[in-house]
């Protein structure tokens, strides 16, 4: 590898040693997840012997358990330290993947899946809390952009490796998929454990009157769940994040069911999305520090979301290369929605979380994300496939309303922290 190429790769990984270390961790973690996610359908159905409906039911049950425990799991980071919880959860996650080899029926599948989802949720909350703690305010969103790009690289590597395993058509090879994932995640846990300790940034203490009032009322005035505006903002952010539903579900189904585009185009669409996420996520996040910056990014994301709906909707009546070009352009614009919305979301979470309770606020963020997006696959698919153009208009309208409402929600969440005397440290 030439020095110029090495320097270019180094720049893509991040501007500082810590960002590069965390980018490497992101690649490794996503590599492990990508291997299993790509091969999981075959593993569960062909190796374990479950039906597709049983797999779907198990995922739903695990999702309900995660929804119920997201906030308590987030609190673990505040109590025991984000890095410690992240490293331990990553280790347990690797061990749980090895447990997939012991699955023999629906009950063990559900138990193992719930365990995996719970430790993954704890790991994700701790990881995000650590990232917000370890970087100064002006670097948080930009550093997360590097990590998002790195995770896309990792997922791509994982998908390639799993694809090679699946191509062998050997059950013995497929059985190695969770083992490979576990091995990669064990390395990930070791890497996390070796990261530098993050000082838990503490903002201004709450006003004395507020603290006394909270004690007298027997309430925790700083509880993240008491910041209802933050929960509302998280729900609306979940709605805006349904660009992932368009990317992964609706547009591929629309292409197959409602257009004359070749099915192989789906692979090119996902390839385009991955390349854009790797090359453009950092640029999309540039300059986002304040709440106003973050809300502007959310508006840009919503704009691209709506443009994508309009472009894809017209492909029902186009033919040949025009259809191919428009579907591809629709995927490009919805990827733009992903890039800007993600950057805006990181900024809002960083700026509007209590520095002493970042793990708890991450739990609330995951709770709100679930409420804001869990309904989208069924509704968006119904609207687009059954209603056609009017359905795409409704989808766009949902996003416009969410983009409008997230502004007052974010400002109300900001006022809530101000009333408690909480300020973000520099």
LUMLOGU-812695 format. One record per residue (C-alpha): z, x, y; residue in one letter. Coordinates in pm, 1 decimal, decimal comma. Each point is the difference from the previous one (the first is absolute). Layout:
BEGIN
+----------+----------+----------+------+
!        z !        x !        y ! code !
+----------+----------+----------+------+
!        Z !        X !        Y !    a !
...
+----------+----------+----------+------+
This chain:
BEGIN
+----------+----------+----------+------+
!        z !        x !        y ! code !
+----------+----------+----------+------+
!      0,0 !      0,0 !      0,0 !    x !
!   -103,6 !    150,5 !    334,4 !    x !
!    251,0 !     45,7 !    279,2 !    x !
!   -177,1 !   -257,9 !    216,2 !    x !
!     10,7 !   -260,4 !   -277,0 !    x !
!    364,2 !     80,8 !    -73,4 !    x !
!     86,8 !    -35,0 !    367,5 !    x !
!   -180,5 !   -333,6 !     15,2 !    x !
!    187,1 !   -134,9 !   -303,7 !    x !
!    327,6 !    122,1 !    148,7 !    x !
!    -71,1 !   -185,5 !    324,9 !    x !
!    -74,5 !   -318,5 !   -193,4 !    x !
!    338,4 !     30,4 !   -174,8 !    x !
!    190,2 !     10,5 !    327,8 !    x !
!     83,9 !    207,0 !    308,7 !    x !
!    341,9 !    130,4 !   -114,8 !    x !
!    152,7 !    139,2 !   -317,5 !    x !
!    220,1 !   -307,9 !    -49,1 !    x !
!   -290,3 !   -241,8 !     44,2 !    x !
!   -203,0 !    202,0 !   -251,0 !    x !
!    287,0 !     -3,2 !   -250,1 !    x !
!     35,6 !   -374,8 !     32,4 !    x !
!   -377,4 !    -42,3 !    -22,6 !    x !
!      4,6 !    196,8 !   -326,8 !    x !
!    278,3 !   -227,7 !   -122,8 !    x !
!   -209,3 !   -302,5 !     95,0 !    x !
!   -297,4 !    129,9 !   -196,9 !    x !
!    215,6 !     71,3 !   -305,8 !    x !
!    177,1 !   -336,5 !      9,4 !    x !
!   -321,8 !   -196,9 !     48,2 !    x !
!   -168,9 !    209,7 !   -269,6 !    x !
!    260,6 !   -119,0 !   -250,2 !    x !
!    -12,7 !   -360,0 !    117,5 !    x !
!   -380,1 !      3,8 !      5,4 !    x !
!    -21,7 !    118,3 !   -360,2 !    x !
!    211,0 !   -289,6 !   -120,0 !    x !
!   -132,6 !   -270,1 !    231,6 !    x !
!   -354,3 !     69,8 !   -116,7 !    x !
!     89,4 !     -1,5 !   -368,3 !    x !
!    276,7 !   -261,4 !      0,2 !    x !
!   -216,2 !   -303,3 !    -79,5 !    x !
!   -136,3 !    165,7 !   -312,5 !    x !
!    342,8 !    136,4 !    -94,8 !    x !
!    176,9 !   -335,7 !     22,7 !    x !
!   -269,3 !   -203,6 !   -174,0 !    x !
!   -142,7 !    240,3 !   -256,2 !    x !
!    300,7 !    217,5 !    -81,4 !    x !
!    296,1 !   -233,4 !     57,2 !    x !
!   -193,8 !   -309,4 !   -104,1 !    x !
!     84,9 !   -229,4 !    292,0 !    x !
!   -239,4 !   -261,8 !    132,1 !    x !
!   -127,5 !      6,4 !    358,3 !    x !
!    211,8 !   -305,6 !     82,6 !    x !
!    313,3 !    170,8 !   -135,2 !    x !
!    -69,3 !    305,8 !    213,7 !    x !
!    -41,9 !   -223,5 !    306,6 !    x !
!    322,9 !   -187,1 !    -77,2 !    x !
!    189,7 !    326,2 !    -40,7 !    x !
!   -126,5 !    126,9 !    333,2 !    x !
!    109,8 !   -324,0 !    166,3 !    x !
!    349,7 !     19,3 !   -149,8 !    x !
!     36,8 !    361,3 !    109,6 !    x !
!   -122,2 !    -93,9 !    347,5 !    x !
!    266,9 !   -269,9 !     31,4 !    x !
!    271,6 !    246,5 !   -103,6 !    x !
!   -123,0 !    254,5 !    252,6 !    x !
!    -18,1 !   -263,1 !    272,8 !    x !
!    362,8 !    -97,9 !    -61,8 !    x !
!    133,7 !    356,5 !      0,7 !    x !
!   -220,3 !    174,8 !    259,0 !    x !
!    265,1 !      7,6 !    273,6 !    x !
!    294,8 !    114,1 !   -219,5 !    x !
!   -220,8 !    274,7 !   -144,8 !    x !
!    -91,5 !    109,3 !    351,2 !    x !
!    369,3 !     25,3 !     92,4 !    x !
!     49,7 !    268,2 !   -265,0 !    x !
!   -180,3 !    249,8 !    223,0 !    x !
!    234,4 !    -69,6 !    290,0 !    x !
!    307,4 !     38,6 !   -219,3 !    x !
!    -90,6 !    301,2 !   -212,6 !    x !
!   -274,7 !    170,4 !    199,2 !    x !
!   -373,4 !    -62,6 !     -1,3 !    x !
!   -102,4 !    328,0 !   -164,5 !    x !
!    259,6 !    -30,3 !   -278,5 !    x !
!    -98,8 !   -357,8 !    -83,1 !    x !
!   -371,1 !     85,9 !     17,8 !    x !
!     35,4 !    294,3 !   -238,1 !    x !
!    219,4 !   -190,1 !   -247,6 !    x !
!   -221,7 !   -310,0 !      5,0 !    x !
!   -307,4 !    219,0 !    -53,6 !    x !
!    166,4 !    159,9 !   -302,3 !    x !
!     98,4 !   -336,4 !   -148,0 !    x !
!   -350,9 !   -132,1 !     65,4 !    x !
!   -148,2 !    283,9 !   -205,8 !    x !
!    238,6 !    -71,4 !   -288,2 !    x !
!    -80,5 !   -372,4 !     10,6 !    x !
!   -369,6 !     76,6 !    -45,7 !    x !
!     86,6 !    178,0 !   -324,5 !    x !
!    169,4 !   -322,4 !   -103,7 !    x !
!   -336,5 !   -177,8 !     -4,3 !    x !
!    -60,6 !    160,1 !   -340,0 !    x !
!    288,5 !   -209,6 !   -139,1 !    x !
!   -140,6 !   -335,6 !    115,9 !    x !
!    -72,0 !   -226,0 !   -293,5 !    x !
!     19,4 !   -355,6 !    131,7 !    x !
!     11,9 !   -214,2 !    313,4 !    x !
!    376,9 !     35,0 !     47,3 !    x !
!      3,1 !    379,5 !      0,5 !    x !
!   -307,0 !     -2,0 !    223,7 !    x !
!    174,4 !   -215,8 !    260,8 !    x !
!    322,2 !    203,3 !    -15,7 !    x !
!   -183,9 !    327,7 !     43,9 !    x !
!   -221,0 !   -138,2 !    276,7 !    x !
!    299,1 !   -132,3 !    194,7 !    x !
!    166,4 !    339,6 !    -32,2 !    x !
!   -311,6 !    176,4 !    124,0 !    x !
!    -44,6 !   -232,5 !    295,1 !    x !
!    364,2 !     35,2 !    105,5 !    x !
!      5,2 !    381,5 !     -7,7 !    x !
!   -341,5 !      8,3 !    170,3 !    x !
!    133,6 !   -222,6 !    277,1 !    x !
!    308,1 !    217,5 !     47,9 !    x !
!   -219,3 !    311,0 !      0,3 !    x !
!   -241,9 !   -145,9 !    254,1 !    x !
!    277,6 !   -107,9 !    239,6 !    x !
!    170,5 !    338,8 !    -25,3 !    x !
!   -329,0 !    186,3 !     43,9 !    x !
!    -87,0 !   -187,4 !    318,2 !    x !
!    353,3 !     35,2 !    138,2 !    x !
!    -12,4 !    376,1 !    -66,4 !    x !
!   -332,1 !     32,9 !    177,8 !    x !
!    128,2 !   -183,1 !    306,2 !    x !
!    316,3 !    214,5 !     -0,9 !    x !
!   -157,2 !    341,6 !    -50,3 !    x !
!   -264,3 !    -21,1 !    273,6 !    x !
!     52,2 !    -37,0 !    373,9 !    x !
!   -115,5 !   -321,8 !    158,5 !    x !
!   -339,0 !    119,8 !    123,3 !    x !
!    -99,4 !    134,2 !   -344,6 !    x !
!    100,0 !   -290,6 !   -227,1 !    x !
!   -314,9 !   -210,8 !      2,9 !    x !
!   -238,8 !    295,4 !     -4,8 !    x !
!    181,4 !    161,6 !   -293,5 !    x !
!    -12,3 !   -326,6 !   -195,3 !    x !
!   -374,7 !     -4,8 !     55,3 !    x !
!    -29,0 !    336,6 !   -177,1 !    x !
!    207,3 !   -135,0 !   -288,9 !    x !
!   -215,3 !   -313,2 !    -27,3 !    x !
!   -314,0 !    214,0 !    -15,6 !    x !
!    162,9 !    223,7 !   -261,5 !    x !
!     96,1 !   -298,0 !   -215,5 !    x !
!   -361,4 !   -112,8 !     -4,0 !    x !
!    -97,7 !    341,1 !   -132,4 !    x !
!    267,2 !    -29,4 !   -267,6 !    x !
!   -106,7 !   -348,8 !   -105,5 !    x !
!   -358,6 !    119,2 !    -31,0 !    x !
!    101,8 !    293,1 !   -221,7 !    x !
!    213,3 !   -230,8 !   -211,7 !    x !
!   -281,2 !   -250,0 !    -42,4 !    x !
!   -238,1 !    277,0 !   -105,4 !    x !
!    241,4 !    136,5 !   -260,3 !    x !
!     77,6 !   -346,3 !   -136,9 !    x !
!   -372,0 !    -78,8 !     -7,3 !    x !
!    -58,4 !    303,4 !   -216,5 !    x !
!    276,4 !   -114,7 !   -235,9 !    x !
!   -141,3 !   -353,1 !    -20,6 !    x !
!   -351,0 !    131,2 !    -59,8 !    x !
!    113,3 !    154,4 !   -330,4 !    x !
!     67,2 !   -350,4 !   -141,8 !    x !
!    290,1 !    154,1 !   -190,2 !    x !
!    333,6 !   -183,9 !    -22,8 !    x !
!    178,3 !    331,0 !    -51,4 !    x !
!   -144,3 !    134,4 !    324,5 !    x !
!     88,0 !   -320,1 !    189,2 !    x !
!    359,3 !     33,9 !   -123,4 !    x !
!     20,9 !    326,0 !    190,9 !    x !
!    -56,5 !   -178,1 !    332,0 !    x !
!    367,4 !    -88,1 !     66,0 !    x !
!     99,8 !    344,2 !   -129,1 !    x !
!   -231,8 !    169,4 !    251,6 !    x !
!    135,7 !   -225,9 !    273,4 !    x !
!    358,0 !     84,5 !    -94,2 !    x !
!    -75,7 !    371,4 !      3,8 !    x !
!   -159,4 !    -15,5 !    343,0 !    x !
!    287,6 !   -207,3 !    137,7 !    x !
!    256,2 !    244,0 !   -143,5 !    x !
!   -172,5 !    272,7 !    202,0 !    x !
!      5,5 !   -235,3 !    297,6 !    x !
!    376,4 !    -54,6 !    -38,0 !    x !
!     53,9 !    376,8 !     -8,5 !    x !
!   -211,3 !     42,3 !    313,8 !    x !
!    194,8 !   -272,5 !    182,1 !    x !
!    331,3 !    160,1 !    -97,4 !    x !
!   -113,2 !    327,8 !    159,0 !    x !
!    -92,3 !   -157,5 !    334,6 !    x !
!    218,4 !     94,2 !    298,2 !    x !
!    294,9 !   -218,9 !     75,7 !    x !
!    -70,4 !   -250,4 !    277,4 !    x !
!    260,9 !    -53,0 !    266,0 !    x !
!     73,8 !   -369,2 !     19,4 !    x !
!    -86,7 !    -62,3 !    363,1 !    x !
!    260,4 !   -218,1 !    165,9 !    x !
!    -70,6 !   -185,8 !    318,6 !    x !
!    246,9 !   -130,3 !    254,4 !    x !
!    302,6 !   -171,0 !   -149,5 !    x !
!     15,2 !   -380,2 !     38,2 !    x !
!    167,5 !   -133,7 !    308,0 !    x !
!    377,0 !    -40,3 !    -49,1 !    x !
!    -14,2 !   -371,4 !     71,5 !    x !
!   -269,0 !    -53,4 !   -262,1 !    x !
!    193,3 !    196,7 !   -260,9 !    x !
!    323,5 !   -189,2 !     68,1 !    x !
!   -183,4 !   -333,1 !    -12,2 !    x !
!   -155,2 !     91,1 !   -333,2 !    x !
!    342,0 !     86,9 !   -145,1 !    x !
!    164,0 !   -316,2 !    131,0 !    x !
!   -278,6 !   -215,5 !   -139,1 !    x !
!      7,5 !    181,2 !   -332,6 !    x !
!   -367,1 !     87,0 !     36,5 !    x !
!   -195,5 !    320,9 !     -8,5 !    x !
!   -169,4 !    -11,8 !    337,9 !    x !
!   -235,3 !    285,5 !    -88,1 !    x !
!   -124,3 !   -146,5 !   -326,7 !    x !
!   -377,3 !     18,9 !    -21,1 !    x !
!    -16,5 !   -358,6 !   -123,9 !    x !
!    171,7 !   -113,4 !    319,2 !    x !
!   -295,5 !    139,4 !    193,4 !    x !
!   -204,5 !   -311,0 !    -75,0 !    x !
!   -273,4 !    104,6 !    239,4 !    x !
!    -51,9 !    317,3 !   -205,6 !    x !
!    -30,8 !   -209,3 !   -317,2 !    x !
!   -250,9 !   -227,7 !    177,5 !    x !
!   -191,3 !    307,5 !    114,7 !    x !
!     -2,4 !    133,0 !   -357,3 !    x !
!   -133,6 !   -330,6 !   -130,9 !    x !
!   -276,1 !     -2,8 !    260,5 !    x !
!    -74,2 !    362,6 !    -84,7 !    x !
!    -35,1 !   -112,1 !   -360,6 !    x !
!   -258,2 !   -257,1 !    109,9 !    x !
!   -193,7 !    265,9 !    192,4 !    x !
!     16,6 !    230,2 !   -303,3 !    x !
!   -193,7 !   -250,8 !   -210,6 !    x !
!   -304,6 !    212,7 !     77,0 !    x !
!     91,0 !    148,3 !   -339,5 !    x !
!    -65,2 !   -338,7 !   -159,4 !    x !
!   -347,8 !     -1,1 !    154,9 !    x !
!    -61,1 !    358,4 !   -113,5 !    x !
!    121,2 !    -31,2 !   -356,7 !    x !
!    -48,1 !   -367,5 !    -90,7 !    x !
!   -199,2 !   -225,4 !    229,8 !    x !
!   -300,5 !    214,7 !     95,1 !    x !
!    -61,9 !    119,6 !   -359,2 !    x !
!     22,7 !   -359,4 !   -128,1 !    x !
!   -222,8 !   -121,7 !    283,6 !    x !
!   -254,7 !    269,6 !    -80,6 !    x !
!    -16,4 !   -105,5 !   -365,8 !    x !
!     17,4 !   -377,2 !     45,0 !    x !
!   -175,0 !    -72,3 !    330,1 !    x !
!   -254,4 !    275,6 !     71,0 !    x !
!   -299,3 !    161,4 !   -167,9 !    x !
!    142,8 !    351,7 !     46,4 !    x !
!     17,9 !    217,1 !   -315,2 !    x !
!    346,0 !     27,9 !   -153,1 !    x !
!    -15,1 !    377,8 !      7,8 !    x !
!     36,2 !    -28,5 !    377,9 !    x !
!    370,7 !    -70,1 !    -55,7 !    x !
!     52,0 !    360,4 !   -108,2 !    x !
!   -172,7 !    124,9 !    316,5 !    x !
!    218,7 !   -229,7 !    211,3 !    x !
!    321,2 !    142,7 !   -140,4 !    x !
!   -139,2 !    350,2 !     35,6 !    x !
!    -77,0 !    -63,7 !    365,6 !    x !
!    349,7 !   -136,1 !     57,5 !    x !
!    161,6 !    306,7 !   -156,2 !    x !
!   -210,6 !    247,0 !    198,4 !    x !
!     68,8 !   -182,2 !    327,0 !    x !
!    373,4 !    -15,4 !    -71,7 !    x !
!     11,9 !    373,9 !    -68,5 !    x !
!   -211,0 !    107,1 !    297,9 !    x !
!     87,4 !   -255,4 !    269,0 !    x !
!    362,5 !   -109,8 !    -50,7 !    x !
!    140,7 !    282,6 !    211,8 !    x !
!   -246,4 !    -73,8 !    281,1 !    x !
!     90,9 !   -371,6 !     -7,8 !    x !
!    368,1 !     88,0 !     37,6 !    x !
!    -45,9 !    246,6 !    284,3 !    x !
!    208,5 !    -75,1 !    308,3 !    x !
!    211,9 !   -275,8 !   -155,3 !    x !
!    364,1 !     52,7 !     95,5 !    x !
!    137,8 !   -300,1 !    186,6 !    x !
!     22,7 !   -369,3 !    -82,6 !    x !
!   -286,7 !    -67,3 !    242,2 !    x !
!   -216,6 !    260,8 !   -175,7 !    x !
!     78,3 !   -155,9 !   -336,6 !    x !
!    -82,8 !   -352,1 !    114,4 !    x !
!   -329,7 !    122,6 !    141,3 !    x !
!    -82,0 !    145,8 !   -342,5 !    x !
!     86,1 !   -334,3 !   -160,1 !    x !
!   -243,4 !   -174,0 !    237,2 !    x !
!   -273,9 !    245,3 !    -91,5 !    x !
!     67,0 !    -54,8 !   -367,7 !    x !
!    -19,1 !   -377,3 !     43,3 !    x !
!   -328,1 !     36,2 !    189,8 !    x !
!   -160,0 !    194,4 !   -285,5 !    x !
!    142,7 !   -249,9 !   -250,0 !    x !
!   -165,0 !   -292,5 !    177,6 !    x !
!   -328,9 !    188,2 !     42,4 !    x !
!     -1,6 !     68,5 !   -373,7 !    x !
!     48,7 !   -369,3 !    -78,0 !    x !
!   -296,6 !    -87,5 !    219,9 !    x !
!   -228,2 !    262,7 !   -151,3 !    x !
!     81,5 !    -80,5 !   -363,4 !    x !
!    -30,2 !   -376,0 !     55,8 !    x !
!   -371,2 !     20,5 !     86,5 !    x !
!    -89,8 !    190,9 !   -318,9 !    x !
!     -1,6 !   -328,2 !   -192,1 !    x !
!   -345,9 !    -68,6 !    145,0 !    x !
!   -148,8 !    350,4 !     14,9 !    x !
!   -201,7 !    178,3 !   -267,8 !    x !
!    -67,9 !    348,6 !   -130,0 !    x !
!     75,8 !    303,6 !    209,7 !    x !
!    119,7 !   -213,0 !    290,4 !    x !
!    278,2 !   -135,9 !   -221,8 !    x !
!     90,6 !    347,1 !   -123,4 !    x !
!     14,6 !    141,2 !    352,3 !    x !
!    208,2 !   -288,3 !    137,1 !    x !
!    250,2 !     -1,7 !   -287,8 !    x !
!     41,2 !    374,5 !     41,7 !    x !
!     45,9 !    -41,2 !    376,0 !    x !
!    254,8 !   -275,2 !    -64,0 !    x !
!    195,0 !    238,2 !   -220,8 !    x !
!    -19,9 !    270,9 !    265,5 !    x !
!    141,6 !   -230,5 !    268,1 !    x !
!    281,7 !   -127,3 !   -221,0 !    x !
!     84,1 !    364,0 !    -70,2 !    x !
!     24,5 !     40,0 !    377,1 !    x !
!    251,6 !   -285,2 !     -6,3 !    x !
!    196,7 !    189,6 !   -265,2 !    x !
!      6,6 !    324,1 !    199,9 !    x !
!    118,3 !   -149,4 !    329,4 !    x !
!    237,8 !   -258,3 !   -149,0 !    x !
!    173,8 !    263,2 !   -211,7 !    x !
!     46,8 !    228,1 !    299,7 !    x !
!    137,4 !   -286,2 !    208,6 !    x !
!    236,4 !   -102,2 !   -278,6 !    x !
!    146,4 !    350,8 !    -30,7 !    x !
!     56,1 !     10,6 !    374,2 !    x !
!    177,2 !   -335,3 !     10,8 !    x !
!    222,5 !     86,5 !   -295,2 !    x !
!     91,9 !    337,3 !    150,7 !    x !
!     73,2 !   -136,4 !    347,7 !    x !
!    173,2 !   -325,7 !    -91,9 !    x !
!    230,7 !    114,8 !   -280,2 !    x !
!    366,0 !     79,9 !     57,8 !    x !
!     15,1 !    381,2 !    -51,4 !    x !
!    323,9 !    -41,0 !   -195,3 !    x !
!   -154,8 !   -259,4 !   -233,1 !    x !
!   -354,6 !    111,3 !    -58,7 !    x !
!     22,7 !    -58,9 !   -373,7 !    x !
!    127,4 !   -354,6 !     51,5 !    x !
!   -273,9 !    -68,9 !    253,4 !    x !
!   -255,9 !    130,2 !   -250,0 !    x !
!    134,9 !   -252,9 !   -248,2 !    x !
!    -47,5 !   -276,6 !    255,0 !    x !
!   -351,5 !    130,9 !     67,8 !    x !
!    -85,1 !    -31,8 !   -368,5 !    x !
!    155,4 !   -346,2 !     -9,2 !    x !
!   -209,1 !   -110,4 !    295,8 !    x !
!   -314,0 !    163,8 !   -138,1 !    x !
!     37,2 !   -201,2 !   -320,8 !    x !
!     50,4 !   -327,7 !    187,2 !    x !
!   -295,6 !     75,0 !    224,4 !    x !
!   -248,4 !     94,9 !   -269,0 !    x !
!     91,8 !   -139,8 !   -342,5 !    x !
!   -195,5 !   -321,2 !     57,7 !    x !
!   -317,6 !    167,4 !    123,4 !    x !
!   -190,9 !     76,2 !   -324,0 !    x !
!     -1,1 !   -363,4 !   -110,6 !    x !
!    -60,0 !   -151,1 !    345,3 !    x !
!   -263,6 !    245,6 !    120,6 !    x !
!   -191,1 !    -23,0 !   -326,2 !    x !
!      4,1 !   -380,5 !     14,0 !    x !
!   -103,3 !    -11,4 !    366,1 !    x !
!   -286,1 !    247,7 !    -33,4 !    x !
!   -144,7 !   -110,8 !   -334,0 !    x !
!     58,0 !   -376,2 !     30,8 !    x !
!    -51,7 !    -53,4 !    373,1 !    x !
!   -249,8 !    273,9 !     78,7 !    x !
!    -51,2 !     71,6 !    370,8 !    x !
!    268,5 !   -247,6 !    120,2 !    x !
!    242,3 !    170,7 !   -238,4 !    x !
!    -74,4 !    341,5 !    149,8 !    x !
!     61,2 !   -148,0 !    346,3 !    x !
!    341,1 !   -126,4 !   -114,8 !    x !
!     87,1 !    344,4 !   -139,0 !    x !
!    -94,2 !    158,0 !    331,2 !    x !
!    204,7 !   -260,4 !    188,1 !    x !
!    307,8 !     76,2 !   -211,9 !    x !
!    -26,9 !    366,6 !     96,3 !    x !
!    -52,5 !    -77,4 !    370,0 !    x !
!    312,8 !   -219,2 !      6,1 !    x !
!    204,6 !    270,7 !   -174,0 !    x !
!   -126,1 !    263,5 !    244,3 !    x !
!     99,0 !   -220,3 !    293,8 !    x !
!    346,7 !    -81,3 !   -134,2 !    x !
!     95,9 !    353,2 !   -100,3 !    x !
!     20,9 !    100,3 !    367,9 !    x !
!    289,5 !   -232,0 !     98,0 !    x !
!    166,8 !     66,8 !   -336,7 !    x !
!     -5,8 !    376,5 !     57,9 !    x !
!    129,0 !    -33,6 !    354,9 !    x !
!    281,3 !   -229,6 !   -119,9 !    x !
!     93,0 !    255,4 !   -267,0 !    x !
!      5,9 !    263,8 !    272,8 !    x !
!    232,0 !   -214,6 !    213,2 !    x !
!    229,5 !    -51,1 !   -299,5 !    x !
!     51,6 !    375,8 !    -30,5 !    x !
!     48,8 !     29,3 !    375,5 !    x !
!    275,2 !   -265,2 !     -6,5 !    x !
!    179,6 !    207,5 !   -264,1 !    x !
!    -35,2 !    310,4 !    214,1 !    x !
!   -225,2 !    168,9 !   -255,6 !    x !
!   -262,1 !    245,4 !    120,1 !    x !
!   -250,9 !    205,1 !   -195,4 !    x !
!     82,5 !    371,3 !     15,3 !    x !
!   -267,3 !    233,8 !    127,1 !    x !
+----------+----------+----------+------+
